[in-house]
């Protein structure tokens, strides 16, 4: 039983897979956050542009 436990403690193959999984999760969170921020900024710009175009169209005879 001691040999099995010692072999289990030395095996690091599962730890590597977990590390890659954590890195992938962190990258995903960063990408989602960046896309959300960029999307909000673009939405604000297009809304502002649409408002300006509507105002310009309303004042032009």
C-alpha positions in Angstrom: 0.0 0.0 0.0 2.9 2.3 0.7 4.4 1.7 -2.7 1.0 2.6 -4.4 0.7 5.8 -2.4 4.4 6.8 -3.2 3.9 6.1 -6.9 0.7 8.2 -6.8 2.5 11.1 -5.2 5.2 11.1 -7.8 2.9 11.0 -10.8 2.5 14.5 -12.2 0.8 13.8 -15.5 -2.6 14.8 -14.1 -1.2 18.0 -12.7 0.0 19.1 -16.1 -3.4 18.6 -17.6 -5.0 20.6 -14.8 -2.5 23.4 -15.3 -3.3 23.6 -19.1 -7.0 23.6 -18.2 -6.5 26.5 -15.8 -4.5 28.4 -18.4 -7.2 27.9 -21.0 -9.9 29.0 -18.6 -8.0 32.2 -17.7 -7.4 33.0 -21.4 -11.1 32.5 -22.0 -12.1 34.8 -19.2 -9.7 37.5 -20.5 -11.1 37.1 -24.1 -14.7 37.3 -22.9 -14.0 40.4 -20.8 -12.2 42.1 -23.6 -14.9 41.3 -26.1 -17.6 42.6 -23.8 -15.7 45.8 -23.2 -15.1 46.3 -26.9 -18.7 45.6 -27.7 -20.0 48.1 -25.2 -17.6 50.8 -26.6 -18.6 50.1 -30.2 -22.3 50.1 -29.2 -21.9 53.6 -27.6 -20.0 54.9 -30.7 -22.6 53.6 -33.2 -25.4 55.0 -31.0 -23.7 58.4 -30.9 -23.1 58.3 -34.7 -26.8 57.3 -35.3 -28.0 60.2 -33.2 -25.8 62.7 -35.0 -26.9 61.4 -38.4 -30.6 61.7 -37.4 -30.0 65.2 -36.1 -28.2 66.2 -39.3 -31.0 64.7 -41.4 -33.7 66.5 -39.5 -32.2 69.9 -39.9 -31.5 69.6 -43.6 -34.4 70.6 -45.8 
